[in-house]
Amino acid sequence: MARHERGAAPVATLEALPGLEAWTVCALRLWADGQEGRAALVEDSARRMGDAAGERIAGLFGELAEMVLGHARRPLLRHSNACSCVGADEAVFAHFLAAATQGEREDALMIACLIMRSDVAPLAVSLAQTVGLALLRAAAPDPSAAASFAPAPGRLH
């Protein structure tokens, strides 16, 4: 496998990811599909979280995706929308957003520096935290709903 193709190597399935990370992978795939995918992301987000919150979150996510992909050290590879596999690059991006959301700024910054230019990485971490926290707020109108985007317990397996 060529070095640049390793980013597409399957490392997980969408079903195995915590809710926030699974949403992030799906959102990245939709956003990267161009105008049709971006419209689908807004529609899906509005359906899940209400019109105003969904549009805001899709817009913030679009800014983050554009920042990361636009300043990436190399093209980040993705699987198709219909694929249940999660590629290495997708998993790293999702883990980056989850770390930022959980307040693990140093870890999120380290991940960001691995995938994108280091001069832009701190801005991406701040935006990732904003996106993640907005997702958590929108997905949790009541405390029991927070579980859909809650991080997985601290286990290896």
Order of alpha helices (4+ residues) and beta strands (2+ residues): beta-alpha-alpha-alpha-beta-alpha-alpha-alpha
